[in-house]
Amino acid sequence: MRGMRRLPILLSLLLVCPLFAQKHRASVAGATTIRIGGLFATTGGGATLGNASVAALDLAASDINAEMVALRLPYRVETDSQDTGQVPATALTRLMSMDANGDQYVIGPQTSSEAAAVKDYANAHNIILISQGSTASSLAIPGDNLFRLAPNDKLEGAAIAALMRADGFDTVVPIWRNDAGNNGLHDSTAASFTASGGTVAAGVQYDTSTTDFTATVNALGTAVRTIKNSKPSAKIAIYLASFEEAVSIFNRARLDSDLASLRWYGGDGVVQSQAILADANAAAFAAATQFTAPNVGLDDAAKDVWKPVSDAIQARVGFAPDAYSLSVYDAAWVIALSFIESRGSADTRRESFVRNVQRYNGTTGSTALDANGDRKSGNFDFWTVQNGAWVRTGQYVSGHVAR
């Protein structure tokens, strides 16, 4: 059983908390419910991560409940996943509904713009938010109730900038979505690339409501040609910070020979996107341009820990989940341990969660957070589209690119 490796943790709680010994003898009929909400985008530009997140949360609930049964502990997890469509206002409405239903722990939302829209409500109502995908450094705020199991954009920006420099590029032309998360990725990547001696062009920013990318991609092509004309020796790469509207961008860019001849890189919002692979033209363009994007690094030495969970999620959704999805599984376990330790007390909810997330080691490794509640780990895997699939082609470990 996947969850049974946590048996010593739960047993240690039984030994140190007398109340557990008493409840250990309680009947299953009197089990206390641990409600976990999920603010996931199962439609729209984040559907790959959203659907994998739903599966990861459901799998975690199943594994946690199986362990509770094995230990005869009177706790059971119930999940409440709701679609946000990546719309901030919808995320807030869904969170308010979850609050009314008694969901005091919520995994998500997965984008920074949604996280910004719901964090004040979470703070005011003592709801613990654990985002698996938000990266905007503007949300790195100490003492609030938003915790993020994704490294923030400064760490990711350093990683992708280092890769582009290692690949020999001295000039980057960015194209990015105008929202909190992708603005942060653009800014941090540009800062790191410039600090390493490279040049970042003004590039093209597009609005979140954009559906026709003709003008956006035309402007990108013009920017590239301007650089080529003014500095023929420039080694140019494209950096894309987006969600799965990348499919539409690729389908326009493939018609521009200058854009199609360059190397493309991206942010975490589109890494391992199934939408790209599902569109033949977009997939062909991504492969031809060696489109590469970073994800939280998974430890090969711990493959026996995360691979069974990954396989179980893949069996549910039809594709291999990324590390952001796996962190949903980890978050659910931290919630369960925190709830049990705090005995469900609202007064110690946050304190207990912080204590458990700092010491937990799960499918994605250590979940320890920094002073702002963001994941400390800054190691990344680089994924490239090759022959119709996402293939891991490199890593960023301890500040260095490794092949």
C-alpha atoms as a printed R data frame, in Angstrom:
    type eleno elety resid chain resno       x      y       z
1   ATOM     1    CA   MET     A     1   0.000  0.000   0.000
2   ATOM     2    CA   ARG     A     2   1.415  3.403  -1.022
3   ATOM     3    CA   GLY     A     3   0.399  5.186   2.161
4   ATOM     4    CA   MET     A     4   1.633  2.578   4.611
5   ATOM     5    CA   ARG     A     5   5.165  3.989   4.604
6   ATOM     6    CA   ARG     A     6   3.738  6.787   6.769
7   ATOM     7    CA   LEU     A     7   2.703  4.270   9.411
8   ATOM     8    CA   PRO     A     8   5.572  5.233  11.786
9   ATOM     9    CA   ILE     A     9   4.484  8.877  11.675
10  ATOM    10    CA   LEU     A    10   0.948  8.084  12.703
11  ATOM    11    CA   LEU     A    11   2.106  5.603  15.313
12  ATOM    12    CA   SER     A    12   4.361  8.269  16.818
13  ATOM    13    CA   LEU     A    13   1.332 10.540  17.089
14  ATOM    14    CA   LEU     A    14  -0.495  7.803  18.948
15  ATOM    15    CA   LEU     A    15   2.343  7.522  21.428
16  ATOM    16    CA   VAL     A    16   2.703 11.234  22.140
17  ATOM    17    CA   CYS     A    17  -0.985 12.183  22.225
18  ATOM    18    CA   PRO     A    18  -3.025 10.418  24.898
19  ATOM    19    CA   LEU     A    19  -6.234 11.398  23.150
20  ATOM    20    CA   PHE     A    20  -5.270  9.158  20.243
21  ATOM    21    CA   ALA     A    21  -5.043  6.132  22.489
22  ATOM    22    CA   GLN     A    22  -8.582  6.802  23.601
23  ATOM    23    CA   LYS     A    23  -9.854  7.419  20.080
24  ATOM    24    CA   HIS     A    24  -8.007  4.371  18.803
25  ATOM    25    CA   ARG     A    25 -10.738  2.334  20.484
26  ATOM    26    CA   ALA     A    26 -13.556  4.353  18.951
27  ATOM    27    CA   SER     A    27 -15.859  2.744  16.447
28  ATOM    28    CA   VAL     A    28 -15.624  3.553  12.743
29  ATOM    29    CA   ALA     A    29 -19.194  4.766  12.901
30  ATOM    30    CA   GLY     A    30 -17.978  7.642  15.074
31  ATOM    31    CA   ALA     A    31 -15.148  8.598  12.727
32  ATOM    32    CA   THR     A    32 -14.253 12.283  12.487
33  ATOM    33    CA   THR     A    33 -14.301 13.668   8.951
34  ATOM    34    CA   ILE     A    34 -11.290 15.561   7.595
35  ATOM    35    CA   ARG     A    35 -12.672 17.671   4.764
36  ATOM    36    CA   ILE     A    36 -10.240 18.769   2.048
37  ATOM    37    CA   GLY     A    37 -11.348 21.119  -0.696
38  ATOM    38    CA   GLY     A    38  -9.700 21.362  -4.094
39  ATOM    39    CA   LEU     A    39  -9.726 24.556  -6.171
40  ATOM    40    CA   PHE     A    40  -8.627 23.151  -9.522
41  ATOM    41    CA   ALA     A    41  -9.024 24.296 -13.113
42  ATOM    42    CA   THR     A    42 -10.426 21.207 -14.811
43  ATOM    43    CA   THR     A    43 -11.472 23.308 -17.813
44  ATOM    44    CA   GLY     A    44  -9.668 26.084 -19.635
45  ATOM    45    CA   GLY     A    45  -5.955 26.750 -19.961
46  ATOM    46    CA   GLY     A    46  -4.941 24.792 -16.863
47  ATOM    47    CA   ALA     A    47  -6.889 21.602 -17.456
48  ATOM    48    CA   THR     A    48  -3.847 19.317 -17.614
49  ATOM    49    CA   LEU     A    49  -2.739 20.258 -14.101
50  ATOM    50    CA   GLY     A    50  -6.322 20.615 -12.878
51  ATOM    51    CA   ASN     A    51  -7.486 17.149 -13.858
52  ATOM    52    CA   ALA     A    52  -4.309 15.498 -12.611
53  ATOM    53    CA   SER     A    53  -4.751 17.381  -9.327
54  ATOM    54    CA   VAL     A    54  -8.283 16.038  -8.863
55  ATOM    55    CA   ALA     A    55  -6.989 12.513  -9.406
56  ATOM    56    CA   ALA     A    56  -4.071 13.071  -7.027
57  ATOM    57    CA   LEU     A    57  -6.364 14.337  -4.269
58  ATOM    58    CA   ASP     A    58  -8.814 11.470  -4.689
59  ATOM    59    CA   LEU     A    59  -5.949  8.966  -4.645
60  ATOM    60    CA   ALA     A    60  -4.517 10.538  -1.496
61  ATOM    61    CA   ALA     A    61  -7.900 10.345   0.223
62  ATOM    62    CA   SER     A    62  -8.165  6.664  -0.670
63  ATOM    63    CA   ASP     A    63  -4.660  5.913   0.614
64  ATOM    64    CA   ILE     A    64  -5.080  7.945   3.794
65  ATOM    65    CA   ASN     A    65  -8.406  6.285   4.579
66  ATOM    66    CA   ALA     A    66  -6.908  2.853   3.978
67  ATOM    67    CA   GLU     A    67  -4.189  3.621   6.493
68  ATOM    68    CA   MET     A    68  -6.707  4.924   9.013
69  ATOM    69    CA   VAL     A    69  -8.588  1.655   8.688
70  ATOM    70    CA   ALA     A    70  -5.389 -0.355   9.097
71  ATOM    71    CA   LEU     A    71  -4.519  1.578  12.250
72  ATOM    72    CA   ARG     A    72  -8.138  1.569  13.439
73  ATOM    73    CA   LEU     A    73  -7.996  5.326  13.773
74  ATOM    74    CA   PRO     A    74 -11.378  7.107  13.804
75  ATOM    75    CA   TYR     A    75 -10.666  9.590  11.004
76  ATOM    76    CA   ARG     A    76 -11.781  9.633   7.383
77  ATOM    77    CA   VAL     A    77 -10.917 12.066   4.593
78  ATOM    78    CA   GLU     A    78 -13.599 13.477   2.310
79  ATOM    79    CA   THR     A    79 -12.710 15.596  -0.724
80  ATOM    80    CA   ASP     A    80 -14.548 18.416  -2.442
81  ATOM    81    CA   SER     A    81 -12.910 19.370  -5.750
82  ATOM    82    CA   GLN     A    82 -14.463 22.215  -7.729
83  ATOM    83    CA   ASP     A    83 -13.613 23.678 -11.124
84  ATOM    84    CA   THR     A    84 -12.418 27.289 -11.201
85  ATOM    85    CA   GLY     A    85 -11.683 27.522 -14.917
86  ATOM    86    CA   GLN     A    86  -8.666 29.618 -13.828
87  ATOM    87    CA   VAL     A    87 -11.047 32.545 -13.251
88  ATOM    88    CA   PRO     A    88 -10.138 34.458 -10.047
89  ATOM    89    CA   ALA     A    89 -13.714 35.504  -9.258
90  ATOM    90    CA   THR     A    90 -14.894 31.924  -9.685
91  ATOM    91    CA   ALA     A    91 -12.144 30.687  -7.391
92  ATOM    92    CA   LEU     A    92 -13.368 33.060  -4.679
93  ATOM    93    CA   THR     A    93 -16.977 31.952  -5.119
94  ATOM    94    CA   ARG     A    94 -15.936 28.306  -4.911
95  ATOM    95    CA   LEU     A    95 -13.873 28.970  -1.784
96  ATOM    96    CA   MET     A    96 -16.798 30.663  -0.081
97  ATOM    97    CA   SER     A    97 -18.934 27.630  -0.901
98  ATOM    98    CA   MET     A    98 -16.291 25.310   0.533
99  ATOM    99    CA   ASP     A    99 -16.131 27.405   3.691
100 ATOM   100    CA   ALA     A   100 -19.891 27.044   4.087
101 ATOM   101    CA   ASN     A   101 -19.479 23.277   3.701
102 ATOM   102    CA   GLY     A   102 -16.836 23.133   6.419
103 ATOM   103    CA   ASP     A   103 -13.738 22.753   4.235
104 ATOM   104    CA   GLN     A   104 -11.061 24.423   6.358
105 ATOM   105    CA   TYR     A   105  -8.163 23.014   4.336
106 ATOM   106    CA   VAL     A   106  -8.139 23.721   0.598
107 ATOM   107    CA   ILE     A   107  -5.544 22.618  -1.928
108 ATOM   108    CA   GLY     A   108  -5.161 25.197  -4.684
109 ATOM   109    CA   PRO     A   109  -5.866 27.380  -6.446
110 ATOM   110    CA   GLN     A   110  -3.258 26.558  -9.049
111 ATOM   111    CA   THR     A   111  -2.600 30.027 -10.491
112 ATOM   112    CA   SER     A   112  -1.257 33.152  -8.842
113 ATOM   113    CA   SER     A   113  -4.074 35.373 -10.066
114 ATOM   114    CA   GLU     A   114  -6.587 33.049  -8.382
115 ATOM   115    CA   ALA     A   115  -4.467 32.834  -5.243
116 ATOM   116    CA   ALA     A   116  -4.367 36.624  -5.034
117 ATOM   117    CA   ALA     A   117  -8.155 36.723  -5.310
118 ATOM   118    CA   VAL     A   118  -8.812 34.252  -2.481
119 ATOM   119    CA   LYS     A   119  -6.007 34.772   0.032
120 ATOM   120    CA   ASP     A   120  -7.697 37.584   1.982
121 ATOM   121    CA   TYR     A   121 -10.852 35.503   2.428
122 ATOM   122    CA   ALA     A   122  -8.754 32.546   3.563
123 ATOM   123    CA   ASN     A   123  -6.906 34.711   6.071
124 ATOM   124    CA   ALA     A   124 -10.136 36.158   7.458
125 ATOM   125    CA   HIS     A   125 -11.830 32.754   7.811
126 ATOM   126    CA   ASN     A   126  -8.891 30.687   9.074
127 ATOM   127    CA   ILE     A   127  -8.745 28.522   5.937
128 ATOM   128    CA   ILE     A   128  -5.429 26.897   5.081
129 ATOM   129    CA   LEU     A   129  -4.651 27.245   1.354
130 ATOM   130    CA   ILE     A   130  -1.959 25.044  -0.188
131 ATOM   131    CA   SER     A   131  -1.324 25.979  -3.817
132 ATOM   132    CA   GLN     A   132   0.460 23.457  -6.000
133 ATOM   133    CA   GLY     A   133   1.106 25.868  -8.872
134 ATOM   134    CA   SER     A   134   1.191 29.522  -7.788
135 ATOM   135    CA   THR     A   135   4.676 31.018  -8.254
136 ATOM   136    CA   ALA     A   136   4.299 34.828  -8.217
137 ATOM   137    CA   SER     A   137   6.869 36.328  -5.860
138 ATOM   138    CA   SER     A   138   4.383 39.139  -5.211
139 ATOM   139    CA   LEU     A   139   2.461 36.589  -3.097
140 ATOM   140    CA   ALA     A   140   5.483 35.653  -0.989
141 ATOM   141    CA   ILE     A   141   3.999 37.077   2.214
142 ATOM   142    CA   PRO     A   142   5.024 35.874   5.680
143 ATOM   143    CA   GLY     A   143   2.359 35.015   8.223
144 ATOM   144    CA   ASP     A   144  -0.612 34.564   5.890
145 ATOM   145    CA   ASN     A   145  -2.643 31.409   5.209
146 ATOM   146    CA   LEU     A   146  -1.397 30.856   1.647
147 ATOM   147    CA   PHE     A   147   1.265 28.156   1.440
148 ATOM   148    CA   ARG     A   148   2.832 27.118  -1.858
149 ATOM   149    CA   LEU     A   149   4.413 23.795  -2.711
150 ATOM   150    CA   ALA     A   150   5.814 25.265  -5.917
151 ATOM   151    CA   PRO     A   151   9.067 27.245  -5.760
152 ATOM   152    CA   ASN     A   152   8.414 30.924  -6.473
153 ATOM   153    CA   ASP     A   153   9.232 32.601  -9.776
154 ATOM   154    CA   LYS     A   154  12.650 33.855  -8.668
155 ATOM   155    CA   LEU     A   155  13.904 30.292  -8.320
156 ATOM   156    CA   GLU     A   156  12.277 29.160 -11.564
157 ATOM   157    CA   GLY     A   157  13.498 32.240 -13.420
158 ATOM   158    CA   ALA     A   158  17.055 31.519 -12.345
159 ATOM   159    CA   ALA     A   159  16.734 27.913 -13.536
160 ATOM   160    CA   ILE     A   160  15.365 28.590 -17.034
161 ATOM   161    CA   ALA     A   161  17.711 31.551 -17.546
162 ATOM   162    CA   ALA     A   162  20.663 29.329 -16.656
163 ATOM   163    CA   LEU     A   163  19.490 26.721 -19.168
164 ATOM   164    CA   MET     A   164  19.113 29.252 -21.975
165 ATOM   165    CA   ARG     A   165  22.596 30.604 -21.281
166 ATOM   166    CA   ALA     A   166  24.018 27.072 -21.101
167 ATOM   167    CA   ASP     A   167  22.436 26.386 -24.494
168 ATOM   168    CA   GLY     A   168  24.405 29.283 -25.950
169 ATOM   169    CA   PHE     A   169  21.758 32.006 -26.280
170 ATOM   170    CA   ASP     A   170  22.647 35.627 -25.615
171 ATOM   171    CA   THR     A   171  19.307 37.229 -26.539
172 ATOM   172    CA   VAL     A   172  15.785 36.375 -25.403
173 ATOM   173    CA   VAL     A   173  12.543 37.677 -26.861
174 ATOM   174    CA   PRO     A   174   9.717 37.063 -24.366
175 ATOM   175    CA   ILE     A   175   6.020 36.598 -24.981
176 ATOM   176    CA   TRP     A   176   3.846 36.393 -21.895
177 ATOM   177    CA   ARG     A   177   0.347 36.435 -20.485
178 ATOM   178    CA   ASN     A   178  -0.622 39.489 -18.427
179 ATOM   179    CA   ASP     A   179  -1.452 37.888 -15.078
180 ATOM   180    CA   ALA     A   180   0.261 37.718 -11.707
181 ATOM   181    CA   GLY     A   181   1.990 34.387 -12.183
182 ATOM   182    CA   ASN     A   182   3.223 34.846 -15.738
183 ATOM   183    CA   ASN     A   183   4.234 38.455 -15.167
184 ATOM   184    CA   GLY     A   184   6.318 37.208 -12.262
185 ATOM   185    CA   LEU     A   185   7.906 34.483 -14.384
186 ATOM   186    CA   HIS     A   186   8.717 37.001 -17.109
187 ATOM   187    CA   ASP     A   187  10.232 39.488 -14.674
188 ATOM   188    CA   SER     A   188  12.305 36.936 -12.765
189 ATOM   189    CA   THR     A   189  13.544 35.160 -15.890
190 ATOM   190    CA   ALA     A   190  14.470 38.476 -17.496
191 ATOM   191    CA   ALA     A   191  16.309 39.596 -14.357
192 ATOM   192    CA   SER     A   192  18.315 36.361 -14.108
193 ATOM   193    CA   PHE     A   193  19.116 36.262 -17.823
194 ATOM   194    CA   THR     A   194  20.287 39.881 -17.774
195 ATOM   195    CA   ALA     A   195  22.350 39.316 -14.636
196 ATOM   196    CA   SER     A   196  24.157 36.475 -16.421
197 ATOM   197    CA   GLY     A   197  25.202 38.823 -19.219
198 ATOM   198    CA   GLY     A   198  22.375 38.231 -21.668
199 ATOM   199    CA   THR     A   199  19.998 40.668 -23.357
200 ATOM   200    CA   VAL     A   200  16.219 40.577 -22.984
201 ATOM   201    CA   ALA     A   201  14.134 42.360 -25.633
202 ATOM   202    CA   ALA     A   202  10.939 44.234 -24.811
203 ATOM   203    CA   GLY     A   203   8.930 41.345 -26.236
204 ATOM   204    CA   VAL     A   204   5.144 41.025 -26.376
205 ATOM   205    CA   GLN     A   205   2.634 40.892 -23.530
206 ATOM   206    CA   TYR     A   206  -0.937 39.761 -24.225
207 ATOM   207    CA   ASP     A   207  -4.151 40.147 -22.259
208 ATOM   208    CA   THR     A   208  -5.768 37.230 -20.441
209 ATOM   209    CA   SER     A   209  -8.890 37.594 -22.600
210 ATOM   210    CA   THR     A   210  -6.986 37.110 -25.873
211 ATOM   211    CA   THR     A   211  -8.339 34.322 -28.058
212 ATOM   212    CA   ASP     A   212  -7.052 35.411 -31.493
213 ATOM   213    CA   PHE     A   213  -3.258 35.490 -31.318
214 ATOM   214    CA   THR     A   214  -2.639 36.760 -34.836
215 ATOM   215    CA   ALA     A   215  -1.604 40.287 -33.803
216 ATOM   216    CA   THR     A   216   0.348 38.995 -30.785
217 ATOM   217    CA   VAL     A   217   2.415 36.537 -32.811
218 ATOM   218    CA   ASN     A   218   2.884 39.038 -35.648
219 ATOM   219    CA   ALA     A   219   4.332 41.474 -33.123
220 ATOM   220    CA   LEU     A   220   6.623 38.739 -31.830
221 ATOM   221    CA   GLY     A   221   7.863 38.038 -35.345
222 ATOM   222    CA   THR     A   222   8.500 41.736 -35.920
223 ATOM   223    CA   ALA     A   223  10.497 41.948 -32.683
224 ATOM   224    CA   VAL     A   224  12.677 39.018 -33.760
225 ATOM   225    CA   ARG     A   225  13.337 40.469 -37.203
226 ATOM   226    CA   THR     A   226  14.248 43.824 -35.704
227 ATOM   227    CA   ILE     A   227  16.930 42.146 -33.602
228 ATOM   228    CA   LYS     A   228  18.181 40.078 -36.546
229 ATOM   229    CA   ASN     A   229  18.532 43.193 -38.670
230 ATOM   230    CA   SER     A   230  20.268 45.263 -35.995
231 ATOM   231    CA   LYS     A   231  22.502 42.475 -34.683
232 ATOM   232    CA   PRO     A   232  22.893 39.602 -37.157
233 ATOM   233    CA   SER     A   233  25.233 37.747 -34.795
234 ATOM   234    CA   ALA     A   234  22.662 37.561 -31.993
235 ATOM   235    CA   LYS     A   235  21.792 34.071 -30.819
236 ATOM   236    CA   ILE     A   236  18.059 34.420 -30.185
237 ATOM   237    CA   ALA     A   237  15.640 32.290 -28.177
238 ATOM   238    CA   ILE     A   238  11.929 32.771 -27.444
239 ATOM   239    CA   TYR     A   239  10.656 32.591 -23.863
240 ATOM   240    CA   LEU     A   240   6.930 31.910 -23.425
241 ATOM   241    CA   ALA     A   241   5.172 32.413 -20.061
242 ATOM   242    CA   SER     A   242   1.627 31.179 -20.585
243 ATOM   243    CA   PHE     A   243  -0.949 28.538 -19.871
244 ATOM   244    CA   GLU     A   244  -2.348 26.151 -22.462
245 ATOM   245    CA   GLU     A   245  -3.254 28.945 -24.869
246 ATOM   246    CA   ALA     A   246   0.282 28.080 -25.964
247 ATOM   247    CA   VAL     A   247  -1.445 25.771 -28.460
248 ATOM   248    CA   SER     A   248  -2.979 28.750 -30.260
249 ATOM   249    CA   ILE     A   249   0.302 30.655 -30.105
250 ATOM   250    CA   PHE     A   250   2.211 27.741 -31.611
251 ATOM   251    CA   ASN     A   251  -0.330 27.344 -34.389
252 ATOM   252    CA   ARG     A   252   0.206 30.967 -35.408
253 ATOM   253    CA   ALA     A   253   3.980 30.956 -34.878
254 ATOM   254    CA   ARG     A   254   4.498 27.915 -37.115
255 ATOM   255    CA   LEU     A   255   3.411 30.071 -40.070
256 ATOM   256    CA   ASP     A   256   6.276 32.506 -39.460
257 ATOM   257    CA   SER     A   257   9.550 31.088 -40.749
258 ATOM   258    CA   ASP     A   258  11.658 33.293 -38.464
259 ATOM   259    CA   LEU     A   259   9.811 32.158 -35.346
260 ATOM   260    CA   ALA     A   260   9.738 28.534 -36.481
261 ATOM   261    CA   SER     A   261  13.534 28.554 -36.911
262 ATOM   262    CA   LEU     A   262  14.269 29.561 -33.311
263 ATOM   263    CA   ARG     A   263  14.563 27.620 -30.076
264 ATOM   264    CA   TRP     A   264  11.584 28.077 -27.708
265 ATOM   265    CA   TYR     A   265  11.465 27.846 -23.925
266 ATOM   266    CA   GLY     A   266   8.542 28.179 -21.506
267 ATOM   267    CA   GLY     A   267   7.365 28.529 -17.928
268 ATOM   268    CA   ASP     A   268   5.763 26.027 -15.591
269 ATOM   269    CA   GLY     A   269   2.253 26.989 -16.726
270 ATOM   270    CA   VAL     A   270   2.627 24.870 -19.843
271 ATOM   271    CA   VAL     A   271   5.192 22.239 -18.846
272 ATOM   272    CA   GLN     A   272   4.075 18.696 -19.741
273 ATOM   273    CA   SER     A   273   0.870 20.108 -21.246
274 ATOM   274    CA   GLN     A   274  -1.344 17.432 -22.738
275 ATOM   275    CA   ALA     A   275  -3.119 20.084 -24.809
276 ATOM   276    CA   ILE     A   276   0.057 20.681 -26.800
277 ATOM   277    CA   LEU     A   277   0.522 16.976 -27.478
278 ATOM   278    CA   ALA     A   278  -3.140 16.571 -28.458
279 ATOM   279    CA   ASP     A   279  -2.866 19.148 -31.250
280 ATOM   280    CA   ALA     A   280  -0.814 17.686 -34.119
281 ATOM   281    CA   ASN     A   281   0.362 21.030 -35.483
282 ATOM   282    CA   ALA     A   282   1.233 22.462 -32.080
283 ATOM   283    CA   ALA     A   283   3.050 19.262 -31.118
284 ATOM   284    CA   ALA     A   284   5.032 19.312 -34.368
285 ATOM   285    CA   PHE     A   285   5.997 22.952 -33.806
286 ATOM   286    CA   ALA     A   286   7.008 22.262 -30.198
287 ATOM   287    CA   ALA     A   287   9.190 19.349 -31.307
288 ATOM   288    CA   ALA     A   288  10.769 21.328 -34.159
289 ATOM   289    CA   THR     A   289  11.651 24.212 -31.849
290 ATOM   290    CA   GLN     A   290  12.745 21.874 -29.024
291 ATOM   291    CA   PHE     A   291  10.264 23.569 -26.717
292 ATOM   292    CA   THR     A   292  11.528 23.134 -23.153
293 ATOM   293    CA   ALA     A   293  10.011 24.123 -19.809
294 ATOM   294    CA   PRO     A   294  10.892 23.522 -16.126
295 ATOM   295    CA   ASN     A   295   9.099 21.539 -13.466
296 ATOM   296    CA   VAL     A   296   9.873 20.835  -9.822
297 ATOM   297    CA   GLY     A   297  12.639 18.259  -9.784
298 ATOM   298    CA   LEU     A   298  11.899 14.699  -8.716
299 ATOM   299    CA   ASP     A   299  14.653 12.704  -7.049
300 ATOM   300    CA   ASP     A   300  15.617  9.633  -9.089
301 ATOM   301    CA   ALA     A   301  16.941  8.033  -5.910
302 ATOM   302    CA   ALA     A   302  13.406  8.220  -4.465
303 ATOM   303    CA   LYS     A   303  11.694  6.784  -7.533
304 ATOM   304    CA   ASP     A   304  10.327  3.898  -5.495
305 ATOM   305    CA   VAL     A   305   8.423  6.513  -3.476
306 ATOM   306    CA   TRP     A   306   6.891  8.678  -6.201
307 ATOM   307    CA   LYS     A   307   6.609  6.270  -9.145
308 ATOM   308    CA   PRO     A   308   3.769  4.128  -7.699
309 ATOM   309    CA   VAL     A   309   1.772  7.268  -6.950
310 ATOM   310    CA   SER     A   310   2.507  8.670 -10.401
311 ATOM   311    CA   ASP     A   311   1.440  5.398 -12.030
312 ATOM   312    CA   ALA     A   312  -1.792  5.314 -10.028
313 ATOM   313    CA   ILE     A   313  -2.673  8.870 -11.084
314 ATOM   314    CA   GLN     A   314  -1.804  8.102 -14.700
315 ATOM   315    CA   ALA     A   315  -4.169  5.130 -14.593
316 ATOM   316    CA   ARG     A   316  -6.954  7.567 -13.687
317 ATOM   317    CA   VAL     A   317  -6.244 10.418 -16.129
318 ATOM   318    CA   GLY     A   318  -4.413  8.725 -18.997
319 ATOM   319    CA   PHE     A   319  -1.134 10.661 -18.776
320 ATOM   320    CA   ALA     A   320   1.813 10.878 -16.422
321 ATOM   321    CA   PRO     A   321   1.287 13.632 -13.825
322 ATOM   322    CA   ASP     A   322   3.941 16.255 -13.251
323 ATOM   323    CA   ALA     A   323   5.530 17.187  -9.933
324 ATOM   324    CA   TYR     A   324   2.980 19.952  -9.301
325 ATOM   325    CA   SER     A   325   0.237 17.325  -9.434
326 ATOM   326    CA   LEU     A   326   2.177 14.988  -7.159
327 ATOM   327    CA   SER     A   327   2.504 17.796  -4.617
328 ATOM   328    CA   VAL     A   328  -1.303 17.672  -4.267
329 ATOM   329    CA   TYR     A   329  -0.913 14.121  -2.983
330 ATOM   330    CA   ASP     A   330   1.715 15.305  -0.500
331 ATOM   331    CA   ALA     A   331  -0.432 18.245   0.614
332 ATOM   332    CA   ALA     A   332  -3.323 15.936   1.485
333 ATOM   333    CA   TRP     A   333  -1.087 13.831   3.738
334 ATOM   334    CA   VAL     A   334   0.256 16.918   5.497
335 ATOM   335    CA   ILE     A   335  -3.327 18.087   6.060
336 ATOM   336    CA   ALA     A   336  -4.360 14.739   7.534
337 ATOM   337    CA   LEU     A   337  -1.381 14.635   9.880
338 ATOM   338    CA   SER     A   338  -1.962 18.249  10.903
339 ATOM   339    CA   PHE     A   339  -5.655 17.699  11.590
340 ATOM   340    CA   ILE     A   340  -4.934 14.682  13.765
341 ATOM   341    CA   GLU     A   341  -2.154 16.424  15.653
342 ATOM   342    CA   SER     A   342  -4.296 19.509  16.303
343 ATOM   343    CA   ARG     A   343  -7.350 17.331  17.095
344 ATOM   344    CA   GLY     A   344  -9.269 19.443  14.595
345 ATOM   345    CA   SER     A   345  -8.878 22.592  16.685
346 ATOM   346    CA   ALA     A   346  -9.327 25.841  14.780
347 ATOM   347    CA   ASP     A   347  -7.067 27.579  17.292
348 ATOM   348    CA   THR     A   348  -4.006 25.511  16.367
349 ATOM   349    CA   ARG     A   349  -4.878 24.758  12.733
350 ATOM   350    CA   ARG     A   350  -2.219 26.963  11.154
351 ATOM   351    CA   GLU     A   351   0.443 26.242  13.757
352 ATOM   352    CA   SER     A   352   0.033 22.497  13.319
353 ATOM   353    CA   PHE     A   353   0.082 22.701   9.537
354 ATOM   354    CA   VAL     A   354   3.298 24.729   9.550
355 ATOM   355    CA   ARG     A   355   4.945 22.248  11.901
356 ATOM   356    CA   ASN     A   356   3.982 19.241   9.773
357 ATOM   357    CA   VAL     A   357   4.756 20.701   6.352
358 ATOM   358    CA   GLN     A   358   8.249 21.618   7.554
359 ATOM   359    CA   ARG     A   359   9.107 18.064   8.558
360 ATOM   360    CA   TYR     A   360   7.234 16.082   5.905
361 ATOM   361    CA   ASN     A   361   8.999 14.198   3.131
362 ATOM   362    CA   GLY     A   362   6.734 12.866   0.403
363 ATOM   363    CA   THR     A   363   6.569 12.012  -3.275
364 ATOM   364    CA   THR     A   364   8.126 15.353  -4.215
365 ATOM   365    CA   GLY     A   365  10.755 15.202  -1.491
366 ATOM   366    CA   SER     A   366  10.893 17.605   1.411
367 ATOM   367    CA   THR     A   367   7.931 19.967   1.586
368 ATOM   368    CA   ALA     A   368   9.806 22.394   3.861
369 ATOM   369    CA   LEU     A   369   8.859 26.032   3.265
370 ATOM   370    CA   ASP     A   370  10.727 29.301   3.595
371 ATOM   371    CA   ALA     A   371   9.735 32.218   5.828
372 ATOM   372    CA   ASN     A   372   7.130 33.330   3.263
373 ATOM   373    CA   GLY     A   373   5.439 29.931   3.093
374 ATOM   374    CA   ASP     A   374   6.934 28.980  -0.283
375 ATOM   375    CA   ARG     A   375   8.772 25.749  -1.050
376 ATOM   376    CA   LYS     A   376  12.462 26.015  -0.236
377 ATOM   377    CA   SER     A   377  13.686 23.590  -2.876
378 ATOM   378    CA   GLY     A   378  14.948 25.242  -6.044
379 ATOM   379    CA   ASN     A   379  15.801 22.116  -8.039
380 ATOM   380    CA   PHE     A   380  14.065 21.646 -11.391
381 ATOM   381    CA   ASP     A   381  13.713 19.099 -14.172
382 ATOM   382    CA   PHE     A   382  13.684 20.370 -17.764
383 ATOM   383    CA   TRP     A   383  11.128 18.778 -20.088
384 ATOM   384    CA   THR     A   384  11.278 18.947 -23.896
385 ATOM   385    CA   VAL     A   385   8.744 17.890 -26.521
386 ATOM   386    CA   GLN     A   386  10.254 15.112 -28.616
387 ATOM   387    CA   ASN     A   387   8.451 12.773 -31.013
388 ATOM   388    CA   GLY     A   388   5.031 13.580 -29.637
389 ATOM   389    CA   ALA     A   389   5.945 13.207 -25.961
390 ATOM   390    CA   TRP     A   390   7.425 15.171 -23.091
391 ATOM   391    CA   VAL     A   391  10.933 13.924 -22.321
392 ATOM   392    CA   ARG     A   392  13.129 14.958 -19.422
393 ATOM   393    CA   THR     A   393  16.270 16.398 -20.983
394 ATOM   394    CA   GLY     A   394  18.105 18.045 -18.108
395 ATOM   395    CA   GLN     A   395  18.082 19.271 -14.552
396 ATOM   396    CA   TYR     A   396  18.897 22.342 -12.507
397 ATOM   397    CA   VAL     A   397  20.424 21.244  -9.236
398 ATOM   398    CA   SER     A   398  22.079 23.441  -6.610
399 ATOM   399    CA   GLY     A   399  22.262 26.340  -9.016
400 ATOM   400    CA   HIS     A   400  23.769 24.442 -11.938
401 ATOM   401    CA   VAL     A   401  22.452 22.951 -15.187
402 ATOM   402    CA   ALA     A   402  23.081 19.207 -15.559
403 ATOM   403    CA   ARG     A   403  22.426 17.082 -18.630
